[in-house]
């Protein structure tokens, strides 16, 4: 079954990453596009990971995961090769109503990380539901080249119009026409 696409507001949603290697670093970098409320636990952290932790002043613990570590977190990312630990944390996450992502183990995932393009307020997510992350990556590269350079300015203008004009059908039609004309120029 496919994953439902949703954009989650991460304000005040504490995230834990278990793992300190390349994949954990990759997930950290993606999450930092959307929040800074991230903690990490790993027996060892790569130098790249430590550099990012220090740069962003993130909370981390250099030790093995212990049962109960996820109690106060809303989301947990498990980026370790230990499948039994992935399973244990996934099962534990249900006790704490915590969303879980076990990297490369879809059986232990409540959600997956899409490939995405982010330009200020614009975010485009691409997923193959795990069938081909490589295809999702190449679609991301392709789509990112299609985005107009001035998209950020246009989105600021549209946001201001939405705030200043009264709600209703007239506003909706005007904004729709404006967006359509913007895209048709490219």
Rosetta constraint file for C-alpha pairs under 8 A:
AtomPair CA 1 CA 129 HARMONIC 7.99 0.50
AtomPair CA 2 CA 129 HARMONIC 5.46 0.50
AtomPair CA 3 CA 111 HARMONIC 7.18 0.50
AtomPair CA 3 CA 112 HARMONIC 7.75 0.50
AtomPair CA 3 CA 129 HARMONIC 5.93 0.50
AtomPair CA 10 CA 14 HARMONIC 7.88 0.50
AtomPair CA 10 CA 34 HARMONIC 6.95 0.50
AtomPair CA 10 CA 35 HARMONIC 6.27 0.50
AtomPair CA 11 CA 35 HARMONIC 7.02 0.50
AtomPair CA 12 CA 37 HARMONIC 7.32 0.50
AtomPair CA 13 CA 37 HARMONIC 7.05 0.50
AtomPair CA 13 CA 73 HARMONIC 7.19 0.50
AtomPair CA 13 CA 74 HARMONIC 5.60 0.50
AtomPair CA 13 CA 75 HARMONIC 7.37 0.50
AtomPair CA 14 CA 37 HARMONIC 5.39 0.50
AtomPair CA 14 CA 38 HARMONIC 6.12 0.50
AtomPair CA 14 CA 39 HARMONIC 7.77 0.50
AtomPair CA 14 CA 72 HARMONIC 7.47 0.50
AtomPair CA 14 CA 73 HARMONIC 4.92 0.50
AtomPair CA 14 CA 74 HARMONIC 5.46 0.50
AtomPair CA 14 CA 75 HARMONIC 6.62 0.50
AtomPair CA 15 CA 37 HARMONIC 6.30 0.50
AtomPair CA 15 CA 38 HARMONIC 4.75 0.50
AtomPair CA 15 CA 39 HARMONIC 6.24 0.50
AtomPair CA 15 CA 73 HARMONIC 5.63 0.50
AtomPair CA 15 CA 74 HARMONIC 6.07 0.50
AtomPair CA 15 CA 75 HARMONIC 4.78 0.50
AtomPair CA 15 CA 76 HARMONIC 5.72 0.50
AtomPair CA 15 CA 77 HARMONIC 7.69 0.50
AtomPair CA 16 CA 38 HARMONIC 5.79 0.50
AtomPair CA 16 CA 39 HARMONIC 4.88 0.50
AtomPair CA 16 CA 40 HARMONIC 5.57 0.50
AtomPair CA 16 CA 41 HARMONIC 7.55 0.50
AtomPair CA 16 CA 70 HARMONIC 7.09 0.50
AtomPair CA 16 CA 73 HARMONIC 6.47 0.50
AtomPair CA 16 CA 75 HARMONIC 6.35 0.50
AtomPair CA 16 CA 76 HARMONIC 4.73 0.50
AtomPair CA 16 CA 77 HARMONIC 6.18 0.50
AtomPair CA 17 CA 24 HARMONIC 6.95 0.50
AtomPair CA 17 CA 28 HARMONIC 7.64 0.50
AtomPair CA 17 CA 38 HARMONIC 7.36 0.50
AtomPair CA 17 CA 39 HARMONIC 6.32 0.50
AtomPair CA 17 CA 40 HARMONIC 4.76 0.50
AtomPair CA 17 CA 41 HARMONIC 6.40 0.50
AtomPair CA 17 CA 76 HARMONIC 5.81 0.50
AtomPair CA 17 CA 77 HARMONIC 4.66 0.50
AtomPair CA 17 CA 78 HARMONIC 6.02 0.50
AtomPair CA 17 CA 79 HARMONIC 7.11 0.50
AtomPair CA 18 CA 24 HARMONIC 7.50 0.50
AtomPair CA 18 CA 40 HARMONIC 5.87 0.50
AtomPair CA 18 CA 41 HARMONIC 4.94 0.50
AtomPair CA 18 CA 42 HARMONIC 5.83 0.50
AtomPair CA 18 CA 65 HARMONIC 7.09 0.50
AtomPair CA 18 CA 76 HARMONIC 7.45 0.50
AtomPair CA 18 CA 77 HARMONIC 6.11 0.50
AtomPair CA 18 CA 78 HARMONIC 4.87 0.50
AtomPair CA 18 CA 79 HARMONIC 5.80 0.50
AtomPair CA 18 CA 80 HARMONIC 6.99 0.50
AtomPair CA 19 CA 24 HARMONIC 5.58 0.50
AtomPair CA 19 CA 40 HARMONIC 7.21 0.50
AtomPair CA 19 CA 41 HARMONIC 6.13 0.50
AtomPair CA 19 CA 42 HARMONIC 4.69 0.50
AtomPair CA 19 CA 43 HARMONIC 7.57 0.50
AtomPair CA 19 CA 44 HARMONIC 7.73 0.50
AtomPair CA 19 CA 45 HARMONIC 7.51 0.50
AtomPair CA 19 CA 78 HARMONIC 6.53 0.50
AtomPair CA 19 CA 79 HARMONIC 4.91 0.50
AtomPair CA 19 CA 80 HARMONIC 5.35 0.50
AtomPair CA 20 CA 24 HARMONIC 5.47 0.50
AtomPair CA 20 CA 25 HARMONIC 6.71 0.50
AtomPair CA 20 CA 40 HARMONIC 7.72 0.50
AtomPair CA 20 CA 41 HARMONIC 7.36 0.50
AtomPair CA 20 CA 42 HARMONIC 5.36 0.50
AtomPair CA 20 CA 43 HARMONIC 7.55 0.50
AtomPair CA 20 CA 44 HARMONIC 5.88 0.50
AtomPair CA 20 CA 45 HARMONIC 4.19 0.50
AtomPair CA 20 CA 46 HARMONIC 6.03 0.50
AtomPair CA 20 CA 49 HARMONIC 6.47 0.50
AtomPair CA 20 CA 79 HARMONIC 7.58 0.50
AtomPair CA 21 CA 25 HARMONIC 6.11 0.50
AtomPair CA 21 CA 44 HARMONIC 7.73 0.50
AtomPair CA 21 CA 45 HARMONIC 6.02 0.50
AtomPair CA 21 CA 46 HARMONIC 5.45 0.50
AtomPair CA 21 CA 49 HARMONIC 7.09 0.50
AtomPair CA 21 CA 79 HARMONIC 7.76 0.50
AtomPair CA 22 CA 26 HARMONIC 6.24 0.50
AtomPair CA 22 CA 46 HARMONIC 7.37 0.50
AtomPair CA 22 CA 49 HARMONIC 7.89 0.50
AtomPair CA 23 CA 27 HARMONIC 6.29 0.50
AtomPair CA 23 CA 79 HARMONIC 6.22 0.50
AtomPair CA 23 CA 103 HARMONIC 7.92 0.50
AtomPair CA 24 CA 28 HARMONIC 6.11 0.50
AtomPair CA 24 CA 78 HARMONIC 7.88 0.50
AtomPair CA 24 CA 79 HARMONIC 5.19 0.50
AtomPair CA 24 CA 80 HARMONIC 7.93 0.50
AtomPair CA 25 CA 29 HARMONIC 6.16 0.50
AtomPair CA 25 CA 48 HARMONIC 7.47 0.50
AtomPair CA 25 CA 49 HARMONIC 5.60 0.50
AtomPair CA 26 CA 30 HARMONIC 6.43 0.50
AtomPair CA 27 CA 31 HARMONIC 6.18 0.50
AtomPair CA 28 CA 32 HARMONIC 6.08 0.50
AtomPair CA 29 CA 33 HARMONIC 6.90 0.50
AtomPair CA 30 CA 34 HARMONIC 7.63 0.50
AtomPair CA 31 CA 35 HARMONIC 6.10 0.50
AtomPair CA 31 CA 36 HARMONIC 7.75 0.50
AtomPair CA 32 CA 36 HARMONIC 5.72 0.50
AtomPair CA 36 CA 56 HARMONIC 7.54 0.50
AtomPair CA 36 CA 58 HARMONIC 7.63 0.50
AtomPair CA 37 CA 58 HARMONIC 7.84 0.50
AtomPair CA 38 CA 58 HARMONIC 6.51 0.50
AtomPair CA 38 CA 59 HARMONIC 7.11 0.50
AtomPair CA 39 CA 58 HARMONIC 6.13 0.50
AtomPair CA 39 CA 59 HARMONIC 4.82 0.50
AtomPair CA 39 CA 60 HARMONIC 5.45 0.50
AtomPair CA 40 CA 58 HARMONIC 7.83 0.50
AtomPair CA 40 CA 59 HARMONIC 6.47 0.50
AtomPair CA 40 CA 60 HARMONIC 4.51 0.50
AtomPair CA 40 CA 61 HARMONIC 6.31 0.50
AtomPair CA 41 CA 60 HARMONIC 5.70 0.50
AtomPair CA 41 CA 61 HARMONIC 4.86 0.50
AtomPair CA 41 CA 62 HARMONIC 5.97 0.50
AtomPair CA 41 CA 63 HARMONIC 6.42 0.50
AtomPair CA 41 CA 64 HARMONIC 7.00 0.50
AtomPair CA 41 CA 65 HARMONIC 6.46 0.50
AtomPair CA 42 CA 61 HARMONIC 6.64 0.50
AtomPair CA 42 CA 62 HARMONIC 5.24 0.50
AtomPair CA 42 CA 63 HARMONIC 5.36 0.50
AtomPair CA 42 CA 64 HARMONIC 5.72 0.50
AtomPair CA 42 CA 65 HARMONIC 6.90 0.50
AtomPair CA 43 CA 62 HARMONIC 5.12 0.50
AtomPair CA 43 CA 63 HARMONIC 4.29 0.50
AtomPair CA 43 CA 64 HARMONIC 5.07 0.50
AtomPair CA 44 CA 62 HARMONIC 6.28 0.50
AtomPair CA 44 CA 63 HARMONIC 7.45 0.50
AtomPair CA 45 CA 49 HARMONIC 5.90 0.50
AtomPair CA 45 CA 50 HARMONIC 6.18 0.50
AtomPair CA 45 CA 62 HARMONIC 7.58 0.50
AtomPair CA 46 CA 50 HARMONIC 6.26 0.50
AtomPair CA 47 CA 51 HARMONIC 6.08 0.50
AtomPair CA 48 CA 52 HARMONIC 6.40 0.50
AtomPair CA 49 CA 53 HARMONIC 6.13 0.50
AtomPair CA 50 CA 54 HARMONIC 6.11 0.50
AtomPair CA 51 CA 55 HARMONIC 6.00 0.50
AtomPair CA 52 CA 56 HARMONIC 6.04 0.50
AtomPair CA 53 CA 57 HARMONIC 5.65 0.50
AtomPair CA 53 CA 58 HARMONIC 5.02 0.50
AtomPair CA 53 CA 59 HARMONIC 7.56 0.50
AtomPair CA 53 CA 60 HARMONIC 7.71 0.50
AtomPair CA 54 CA 58 HARMONIC 6.59 0.50
AtomPair CA 65 CA 69 HARMONIC 6.89 0.50
AtomPair CA 67 CA 89 HARMONIC 7.81 0.50
AtomPair CA 67 CA 92 HARMONIC 7.85 0.50
AtomPair CA 68 CA 92 HARMONIC 7.96 0.50
AtomPair CA 70 CA 76 HARMONIC 7.04 0.50
AtomPair CA 70 CA 93 HARMONIC 7.09 0.50
AtomPair CA 70 CA 96 HARMONIC 7.52 0.50
AtomPair CA 70 CA 98 HARMONIC 7.76 0.50
AtomPair CA 71 CA 96 HARMONIC 5.83 0.50
AtomPair CA 72 CA 96 HARMONIC 7.94 0.50
AtomPair CA 73 CA 98 HARMONIC 6.59 0.50
AtomPair CA 74 CA 97 HARMONIC 7.37 0.50
AtomPair CA 74 CA 98 HARMONIC 4.75 0.50
AtomPair CA 74 CA 99 HARMONIC 6.25 0.50
AtomPair CA 75 CA 98 HARMONIC 5.33 0.50
AtomPair CA 75 CA 99 HARMONIC 4.66 0.50
AtomPair CA 75 CA 100 HARMONIC 5.87 0.50
AtomPair CA 76 CA 93 HARMONIC 7.92 0.50
AtomPair CA 76 CA 98 HARMONIC 6.95 0.50
AtomPair CA 76 CA 99 HARMONIC 6.28 0.50
AtomPair CA 76 CA 100 HARMONIC 4.95 0.50
AtomPair CA 76 CA 101 HARMONIC 6.35 0.50
AtomPair CA 77 CA 100 HARMONIC 6.01 0.50
AtomPair CA 77 CA 101 HARMONIC 4.85 0.50
AtomPair CA 77 CA 102 HARMONIC 5.96 0.50
AtomPair CA 77 CA 103 HARMONIC 7.35 0.50
AtomPair CA 78 CA 86 HARMONIC 6.34 0.50
AtomPair CA 78 CA 89 HARMONIC 7.92 0.50
AtomPair CA 78 CA 100 HARMONIC 7.63 0.50
AtomPair CA 78 CA 101 HARMONIC 6.08 0.50
AtomPair CA 78 CA 102 HARMONIC 4.57 0.50
AtomPair CA 78 CA 103 HARMONIC 6.08 0.50
AtomPair CA 79 CA 102 HARMONIC 6.32 0.50
AtomPair CA 79 CA 103 HARMONIC 5.37 0.50
AtomPair CA 80 CA 86 HARMONIC 7.43 0.50
AtomPair CA 80 CA 103 HARMONIC 7.57 0.50
AtomPair CA 82 CA 86 HARMONIC 6.34 0.50
AtomPair CA 83 CA 87 HARMONIC 6.21 0.50
AtomPair CA 83 CA 105 HARMONIC 7.94 0.50
AtomPair CA 84 CA 88 HARMONIC 6.13 0.50
AtomPair CA 85 CA 89 HARMONIC 6.08 0.50
AtomPair CA 86 CA 90 HARMONIC 6.07 0.50
AtomPair CA 86 CA 102 HARMONIC 6.10 0.50
AtomPair CA 86 CA 108 HARMONIC 6.91 0.50
AtomPair CA 87 CA 91 HARMONIC 6.14 0.50
AtomPair CA 87 CA 108 HARMONIC 6.24 0.50
AtomPair CA 88 CA 92 HARMONIC 6.12 0.50
AtomPair CA 89 CA 93 HARMONIC 5.94 0.50
AtomPair CA 90 CA 94 HARMONIC 6.92 0.50
AtomPair CA 90 CA 100 HARMONIC 6.18 0.50
AtomPair CA 90 CA 101 HARMONIC 7.98 0.50
AtomPair CA 90 CA 102 HARMONIC 7.67 0.50
AtomPair CA 90 CA 108 HARMONIC 5.67 0.50
AtomPair CA 90 CA 109 HARMONIC 7.47 0.50
AtomPair CA 91 CA 95 HARMONIC 7.39 0.50
AtomPair CA 92 CA 96 HARMONIC 6.99 0.50
AtomPair CA 93 CA 97 HARMONIC 6.00 0.50
AtomPair CA 93 CA 98 HARMONIC 4.99 0.50
AtomPair CA 93 CA 99 HARMONIC 6.83 0.50
AtomPair CA 93 CA 100 HARMONIC 6.60 0.50
AtomPair CA 94 CA 98 HARMONIC 6.26 0.50
AtomPair CA 94 CA 99 HARMONIC 7.97 0.50
AtomPair CA 99 CA 109 HARMONIC 7.98 0.50
AtomPair CA 99 CA 110 HARMONIC 5.83 0.50
AtomPair CA 99 CA 111 HARMONIC 7.36 0.50
AtomPair CA 100 CA 108 HARMONIC 7.19 0.50
AtomPair CA 100 CA 109 HARMONIC 5.42 0.50
AtomPair CA 100 CA 110 HARMONIC 5.30 0.50
AtomPair CA 100 CA 111 HARMONIC 6.81 0.50
AtomPair CA 101 CA 106 HARMONIC 7.89 0.50
AtomPair CA 101 CA 108 HARMONIC 6.59 0.50
AtomPair CA 101 CA 109 HARMONIC 4.38 0.50
AtomPair CA 101 CA 110 HARMONIC 6.08 0.50
AtomPair CA 101 CA 111 HARMONIC 5.88 0.50
AtomPair CA 101 CA 112 HARMONIC 6.29 0.50
AtomPair CA 102 CA 106 HARMONIC 6.87 0.50
AtomPair CA 102 CA 108 HARMONIC 5.55 0.50
AtomPair CA 102 CA 109 HARMONIC 5.54 0.50
AtomPair CA 105 CA 109 HARMONIC 6.91 0.50
AtomPair CA 106 CA 112 HARMONIC 7.81 0.50
AtomPair CA 106 CA 130 HARMONIC 7.75 0.50
AtomPair CA 112 CA 129 HARMONIC 7.70 0.50
AtomPair CA 112 CA 130 HARMONIC 7.96 0.50
AtomPair CA 114 CA 125 HARMONIC 5.75 0.50
AtomPair CA 114 CA 126 HARMONIC 5.40 0.50
AtomPair CA 114 CA 127 HARMONIC 4.99 0.50
AtomPair CA 114 CA 136 HARMONIC 7.74 0.50
AtomPair CA 115 CA 125 HARMONIC 5.80 0.50
AtomPair CA 115 CA 126 HARMONIC 5.10 0.50
AtomPair CA 115 CA 127 HARMONIC 6.36 0.50
AtomPair CA 115 CA 133 HARMONIC 7.69 0.50
AtomPair CA 115 CA 136 HARMONIC 5.86 0.50
AtomPair CA 115 CA 137 HARMONIC 5.87 0.50
AtomPair CA 115 CA 140 HARMONIC 6.43 0.50
AtomPair CA 116 CA 123 HARMONIC 6.76 0.50
AtomPair CA 116 CA 124 HARMONIC 5.40 0.50
AtomPair CA 116 CA 125 HARMONIC 4.29 0.50
AtomPair CA 116 CA 126 HARMONIC 5.84 0.50
AtomPair CA 116 CA 140 HARMONIC 6.09 0.50
AtomPair CA 117 CA 122 HARMONIC 7.85 0.50
AtomPair CA 117 CA 123 HARMONIC 5.58 0.50
AtomPair CA 117 CA 124 HARMONIC 5.13 0.50
AtomPair CA 117 CA 125 HARMONIC 6.58 0.50
AtomPair CA 117 CA 140 HARMONIC 6.25 0.50
AtomPair CA 117 CA 143 HARMONIC 7.83 0.50
AtomPair CA 117 CA 144 HARMONIC 6.16 0.50
AtomPair CA 118 CA 122 HARMONIC 5.68 0.50
AtomPair CA 118 CA 123 HARMONIC 4.46 0.50
AtomPair CA 118 CA 124 HARMONIC 6.58 0.50
AtomPair CA 119 CA 123 HARMONIC 6.49 0.50
AtomPair CA 119 CA 151 HARMONIC 7.90 0.50
AtomPair CA 119 CA 152 HARMONIC 6.94 0.50
AtomPair CA 120 CA 152 HARMONIC 6.21 0.50
AtomPair CA 121 CA 152 HARMONIC 7.04 0.50
AtomPair CA 121 CA 155 HARMONIC 7.18 0.50
AtomPair CA 122 CA 151 HARMONIC 7.95 0.50
AtomPair CA 122 CA 152 HARMONIC 7.58 0.50
AtomPair CA 122 CA 155 HARMONIC 7.93 0.50
AtomPair CA 126 CA 136 HARMONIC 5.74 0.50
AtomPair CA 126 CA 139 HARMONIC 7.47 0.50
AtomPair CA 126 CA 140 HARMONIC 6.85 0.50
AtomPair CA 127 CA 133 HARMONIC 7.50 0.50
AtomPair CA 127 CA 136 HARMONIC 5.87 0.50
AtomPair CA 128 CA 132 HARMONIC 5.80 0.50
AtomPair CA 128 CA 133 HARMONIC 6.69 0.50
AtomPair CA 128 CA 135 HARMONIC 7.71 0.50
AtomPair CA 128 CA 136 HARMONIC 6.37 0.50
AtomPair CA 132 CA 136 HARMONIC 6.56 0.50
AtomPair CA 133 CA 137 HARMONIC 6.16 0.50
AtomPair CA 134 CA 138 HARMONIC 6.35 0.50
AtomPair CA 135 CA 139 HARMONIC 6.10 0.50
AtomPair CA 136 CA 140 HARMONIC 6.12 0.50
AtomPair CA 137 CA 141 HARMONIC 6.39 0.50
AtomPair CA 138 CA 142 HARMONIC 6.16 0.50
AtomPair CA 139 CA 143 HARMONIC 5.96 0.50
AtomPair CA 140 CA 144 HARMONIC 5.97 0.50
AtomPair CA 141 CA 145 HARMONIC 6.65 0.50
AtomPair CA 142 CA 146 HARMONIC 7.00 0.50
AtomPair CA 143 CA 147 HARMONIC 6.81 0.50
AtomPair CA 147 CA 151 HARMONIC 7.06 0.50
AtomPair CA 148 CA 186 HARMONIC 7.28 0.50
AtomPair CA 150 CA 154 HARMONIC 6.39 0.50
AtomPair CA 151 CA 155 HARMONIC 6.12 0.50
AtomPair CA 152 CA 156 HARMONIC 6.28 0.50
AtomPair CA 153 CA 157 HARMONIC 6.31 0.50
AtomPair CA 154 CA 158 HARMONIC 6.19 0.50
AtomPair CA 155 CA 159 HARMONIC 6.00 0.50
AtomPair CA 156 CA 160 HARMONIC 6.21 0.50
AtomPair CA 157 CA 161 HARMONIC 6.25 0.50
AtomPair CA 158 CA 162 HARMONIC 6.17 0.50
AtomPair CA 158 CA 175 HARMONIC 7.33 0.50
AtomPair CA 159 CA 163 HARMONIC 6.33 0.50
AtomPair CA 160 CA 164 HARMONIC 6.13 0.50
AtomPair CA 161 CA 165 HARMONIC 5.87 0.50
AtomPair CA 162 CA 166 HARMONIC 7.86 0.50
AtomPair CA 162 CA 167 HARMONIC 7.90 0.50
AtomPair CA 162 CA 171 HARMONIC 7.77 0.50
AtomPair CA 165 CA 171 HARMONIC 6.62 0.50
AtomPair CA 166 CA 171 HARMONIC 6.84 0.50
AtomPair CA 167 CA 171 HARMONIC 6.07 0.50
AtomPair CA 167 CA 172 HARMONIC 7.56 0.50
AtomPair CA 168 CA 172 HARMONIC 6.29 0.50
AtomPair CA 169 CA 173 HARMONIC 6.09 0.50
AtomPair CA 170 CA 174 HARMONIC 6.16 0.50
AtomPair CA 171 CA 175 HARMONIC 6.11 0.50
AtomPair CA 172 CA 176 HARMONIC 6.08 0.50
AtomPair CA 173 CA 177 HARMONIC 6.12 0.50
AtomPair CA 174 CA 178 HARMONIC 6.16 0.50
AtomPair CA 175 CA 179 HARMONIC 6.12 0.50
AtomPair CA 176 CA 180 HARMONIC 6.12 0.50
AtomPair CA 177 CA 181 HARMONIC 6.16 0.50
AtomPair CA 178 CA 182 HARMONIC 6.20 0.50
AtomPair CA 179 CA 183 HARMONIC 6.35 0.50
AtomPair CA 180 CA 184 HARMONIC 6.11 0.50
AtomPair CA 181 CA 185 HARMONIC 6.48 0.50
AtomPair CA 182 CA 186 HARMONIC 7.64 0.50
